[in-house]
Amino acid sequence: MSQISVSAEGFVVDAELLGSAFGVAPETIPEEMRNGDITSRSETGVGEDAGKSRLTFYREGRALRLVVNSGGEILSRSSFPVSKGRRPGR
């Protein structure tokens, strides 16, 4: 199974990928997303970035950014600190 799948509703990111990025057990990811401890943002590329999407996940002052193609293949991955003011949903 791929770490990211794509459907008509959007992207599904494997909990193993997020758990590894944030240093938490993958089984805690769904609950952390439900209660807002992990938030996310999805952006669709235009122009020269058409066919790509940027998925950014935020947890406790850290962000994981994934750039993926239309099939869900990860093209780039980065992790970086963020201030609480930059996190969506907070």
N, C-alpha and C positions, 0 to 999 in steps of 0.2 A: 504494500500500500504506500502511496505517495504521502509525504508529510503535509501536503496541501491539496485539497480537492476543490473543484469548481462546479457549481450547480447554478440553476436559474436564480436561486435565492442569494448567491454570493459565494464566498470562500469558507471552507472548513479547514482549520489549522489543527494538526494533530497536537494533543496535549503533551506528548513527549517532547516536541520541539519547544513549546512554551515553557514547560517545566525545566528543561535543560537550560534555556536562556536565562531564566529567573532564579534558578537554584532551588526549586521547590518540587515536591512530589507531583507527578503528572495527574494523579487522581484528585488533587486539590484544585486544579485549574477550572473545571466547570463551576464549582461553588464560588471561587474567587471572582469569576466573570459575572455570575449572577448577582453577587452582593456588591459589585463595583470596585473591588480591590484591584482587578485588572480591567483596564478600559482599552478601547481600540479605535482606530481611525482607518478608513479605507479610501484611497484616492485612485482615480482612473486616469491613465496617461492620455494626453492629446498630442497632436502634431507628431514630432519625431518619437515621442514616447507612446504613441497609440499601440494598443495590444499589450501594454504593461500595466500593472497595478502596484501601488505602494501600500503595504499593510504595516501599520505601526501599533504596537502594543505597549502599554504603560503599566508599571507596577513599582510602587515604593521608590520613586525617584529614578527609575531606570526605564529605558525604552529599548525595544527590539524593533528594528525596521527591516522588513523583507520587501524586495522588489521581485515580482513574479510575472511570468508571461501568462498568456490567456489559458494555458493548460495547467497552471499551478506550479510550474517548475520554478524553483528559486534561482534568480539571476544574481542577486546580491543580498548580503545580510550584514547588518551592523547593529551594535549595541552601544548605548551611550547614556550618560546621566542627563536628567531633565529636572527642571524646577517644578514644583507643584503647580505654579501658574500656567505652565505649558501643557498640562495634562488635560485632555478633553474629559468632560463629565465631572470635573472636580471644581 
